[in-house]
Amino acid sequence: MKWYKERMWTDCWAGLDNKKKKGKDIVEAVKDLSVVDNAADIERTAKTNKNVDVIKEFAAGNAKKESNFVVVGHVDAGKSTLMGRLLYDLKVVDERTIQKFKSESEKIGKASFQYAWVLDQTEEERARGVTMDIAQNSFETDKAKFTILDAPGHRDFIPNMIAGSSQADFAVLVIDSSTGAFEAGFHLQGQTKEHTLLVRSIGIQRIIVAVNKLDSVSWAEERFEEIRQQMTVFLTSAGFHAKNISFVPCSGLTGENVVTPLKPSKAPWYKGSSLITELENSSPLARAIDKPLRLTVADVFRGGIQNPVSISGRIDSGTLQVGDVLLALPSGEKTAVKAIEINNDPRPWAVAGHNCTIHLAGIDMLHLKQGDVLSSVSNPIPVVKEFTAKVLAFQTITPMAVDIHRGRLHVPGKITHLVRTLDKATGEEVKKKPRFIGPGTAAQVKVSLEQGVPLERGGRVVFRFGGVTVGSGVVE
C-alpha cells in the first residue's frame, strides 16, 4: 500500500512537471509568434512611408505659429478658472456647456467653479476643487495656435507639474492678488517660488505673470505694483531676463482683461495689454528640427480596435512621418508609425515642438511607459545608469538619495559625488570636493540611477527629496 501511494505521488508530480513544461513551451511559442507578427506588422507599416522631406515641407508652409504654454502657480490661485474663462470668451466652449457646469457645480456648493470645470474633468478633481494632473486644451486666434497645459498647484502633484512644464514653450504664472493670498503663496511655504524655479530650470525663458482676482481689491494700482515689484526681483534672481517678463492684471471669474481689454474706467492707471494679446506676442522656443528624433512619451493607451497601441507626447527634436520605423527606449523594441494626430486632426508628419498622438504598429504595450523616448533607429538616445550634471541647489545638497525627474519620467537615484562648486557667471571651478552644496550654489555632481534611463548631454533634470525640490541640473 505504501509503495502504491509513493508511485501515485511520483506519477502525479511527473504529470505536473510535464504540464509545466508544456505550459512553458506554449508561452515561448506565443512569444515567438508575437515577435514574428510584430516584425511583419512593422514591415507592412514601413511600406506606407512616402519619404517626405519634412523639413522642406515645414519651411514651405505658411502656417500660424504654434506654441505650448504651461499654467503654474500656488493652489487656488485660479489657474483653471482663468483658462476656462479664456476658452469660453474665445468661443472654444459654448454657453450651453458653461451653464451645465454652473448647474452641476452649484449642486455641490462650488458655484464659482463653472469655468474651472472646463479643464478639471475628473470627478475627483471636481470634488476636491484642485487640478491633479496636466489638463490639456487647444485654441486658435487670428494670429496663432496654442496648446494649454494647466498644471496642478498643490505640492502633492509637483511631479505632474514638472511633466507639463517640460512640454511648454513659455509659462503663465497665475498670482492670487486678493488680500493675504499672494503672501501665502509667495512667502509661507507656498508653491509660487517652487513653480517659478522649476519652469526656469526646465529651460523656459519667457513668463507672463497673470495678476488674477484684482477685482477683489477694486483694481487697486498699489496692490498690482506691490506684487509686480516683489515678483520682478524674484524672477530676475531666478534667471529670467526683464525683457521676457510681462505682468497682466485680470479676473478669471469676470473675464476682465482676459480676452476683452480692461476698461479705463476700472483701472485708468493700466496702459498694457490683455492676457490674450500677451500670449499672441510670445514666441515658441527654437525648434530643433534638424536634430535626431526624440519623442518623450507622456501617456500610453489603447487607441481603439484599429490602433491597439497609441502614445501621446511631445517631439523634443527632429521630425516624424507615417511609416517611420522607430526605437523605443529603454526597452530597445522597434515599432512603426501607423498614424499621427495633432489636436485630433490626422497629419502625415510632425516636427519638434508638436504635442501629438502617435498610433504604433509592431510593439506591445508592456514595452512602453511614461517617460520612455522614441528615437531614430540610426541615432538612438543613450540609455544610462550614471551621469555627471551641472546643478543649481535650491536646498542644501550632500551625497544623498534623490528622485530624478525628466519630463514624465521619475526614477530613484543617488547623488554619489560632489565634484566641485562653480562660479555661476563663468562656470569656473571655485572649490573641489565640497562637503555640501548650499542653496543658490552651482556645482558639478555625479549621479547614479537604480535603472537605465534614456538621457543625453543637454538633458534637463530635477532632483527631489522628501517631497521637496532640492535642485535642478543639465546633463554633461
C-alpha positions, 0 to 999 in steps of 0.5 A: 500500500505504501509503495502504491501511494509513493508511485501515485505521488511520483506519477502525479508530480511527473504529470505536473512537471510535464504540464509545466513544461508544456505550459512553458513551451506554449508561452515561448511559442506565443512569444515567438509568434508575437515577435514574428507578427510584430516584425511583419506588422512593422514591415507592412507599416514601413511600406506606407512611408512616402519619404517626405522631406519634412523639413522642406515641407515645414519651411514651405508652409505658411502656417500660424505659429504654434506654441505650448504654454504651461499654467503654474502657480500656488493652489487656488490661485485660479489657474483653471478658472482663468483658462476656462474663462479664456476658452469660453470668451474665445468661443472654444466652449459654448454657453450651453456647456458653461451653464451645465457646469454652473448647474452641476457645480452649484449642486455641490456648493462650488458655484464659482467653479463653472469655468474651472470645470472646463479643464478639471474633468475628473470627478475627483478633481471636481470634488476636491476643487484642485487640478491633479494632473496636466489638463490639456486644451487647444485654441486658435486666434487670428494670429496663432495656435496654442496648446494649454497645459494647466498644471496642478498647484498643490505640492502633492502633484509637483511631479505632474507639474514638472511633466507639463512644464517640460512640454511648454514653450513659455509659462503663465504664472497665475498670482492670487492678488486678493488680500493675504493670498499672494503672501501665502503663496509667495512667502509661507511655504507656498508653491509660487517660488517652487513653480517659478524655479522649476519652469526656469530650470526646465529651460523656459525663458519667457513668463507672463505673470497673470495678476488674477482676482484684482477685482477683489481689491477694486483694481487697486494700482498699489496692490498690482505694483506691490506684487509686480515689484516683489515678483520682478526681483524674484524672477530676475534672481531666478534667471529670467531676463526683464525683457521676457517678463510681462505682468497682466492684471485680470479676473478669471471669474469676470473675464476682465482683461482676459480676452476683452481689454480692461476698461479705463474706467476700472483701472485708468492707471493700466496702459498694457495689454490683455492676457490674450494679446500677451500670449499672441506676442510670445514666441515658441522656443527654437525648434530643433528640427534638424536634430535626431528624433526624440519623442518623450512619451507622456501617456500610453493607451489603447487607441481603439480596435484599429490602433491597439497601441497609441502614445501621446507626447511631445517631439523634443527634436527632429521630425516624424512621418507615417511609416517611420520605423522607430526605437523605443527606449529603454526597452530597445523594441522597434515599432512603426508609425501607423498614424499621427494626430495633432489636436485630433486632426490626422497629419502625415508628419510632425516636427519638434515642438508638436504635442501629438498622438502617435498610433504604433504598429509592431510593439506591445504595450508592456514595452512602453511607459511614461517617460520612455523616448522614441528615437531614430533607429540610426541615432538612438538616445543613450540609455544610462545608469550614471551621469555627471550634471551641472546643478543649481541647489535650491536646498542644501545638497550632500551625497544623498538619495534623490528622485530624478525627474525628466519630463514624465519620467521619475526614477530613484537615484543617488547623488554619489559625488560632489565634484566641485562648486562653480562660479555661476557667471563663468562656470569656473571651478571655485572649490573641489570636493565640497562637503555640501552644496548650499542653496543658490550654489552651482556645482558639478555632481555625479549621479547614479540611477537604480535603472537605465534611463534614456538621457543625453548631454543637454538633458534637463533634470530635477532632483527631489527629496522628501517631497521637496525640490532640492535642485535642478541640473543639465546633463554633461 
